[in-house]
Amino acid sequence: MGSTGGWQLPGGIRREPGVIYGRGMEILLIAGLWLDGSAWDQVVPQLASLGHRAMPLTLPGQGVGSSSATLEDQVASVVAAVDATAGVPLVVGHSAASTLAWIAAGARPDKVGGVALIGGFPSADGELYADAFESQNGMVPFPGWPRFEGPDSADLDEGMKRRIASAAIPVPEAGARGVVHHSDERRFNVPVTLICPEFSVAQAREWVQGGEVPELSLARHVDFVDIDSGHWPMFSRPTELAHLLAEVANA
């Protein structure tokens, strides 16, 4: 978080500097609330060493653009990043941004090669994007670590917690409270890999098969993968996460 530099793609999204490009699949990395593209700093070079072109995205209102950015602005920026790729990218969404990755699959079902969701599930049509956190003066700030006690943060030491919290970017309320809209039903044909950090594969499978995650319950190709981490494996388990994403891309 808190990176500087980079350059603009259509839709107001910023490509981060220092990205190493290989010849493999293009992988778009979208971090969740309060994070910008630098959240993936430890993952990007490892994906490059595994032969893939990792492109971390910084969303409008989360490190670039206006503090009044809307959910529509963020969706447009992700779709623009998909359109800017040369091939069929793997779109990776972390936490709340799992919804952004899935919306992109619906907006470009013939362009997105696959979706990987880390510690999150796509919201259903008509739901609010992220309404679980309080807003202050039109922004949704990081609520502090007591909110994430337990499995979410058990693998983060105090130093790492301080670094993450000090760089956390308040999210515009217009983005967090935006209404989710899904489009083309061909999104259900896009392969999905659900990477399970603070919850188990068995739990995730039960939620999906039980209909608690309607969008994934209707998806035709869903794989479940475990990672031994809390909610933020890009910080605590970057090597393991990079290898898992490379395996998804290779498949």
Secondary structure, DSSP 8 states (H G I E B T S, - for coil): ------EE-TTS-EE-TT----SS-EEEEE--TT--GGGGTTTHHHHHHTT-EEEEEE-BTTTBS-TT--HHHHHHHHHHHHHTSSS--EEEEEGGGHHHHHHHHHH-TTT--EEEEES-----TTSBSS-SS--BTTEE----GGGGTTTTTTT--HHHHHHHHHH---EEHHHHT-B-----GGGGGS-EEEEESSS-HHHHHHHHHTTSSHHHHS-S-EEEEE-SS-S-HHHH-HHHHHHHHHHHHH-
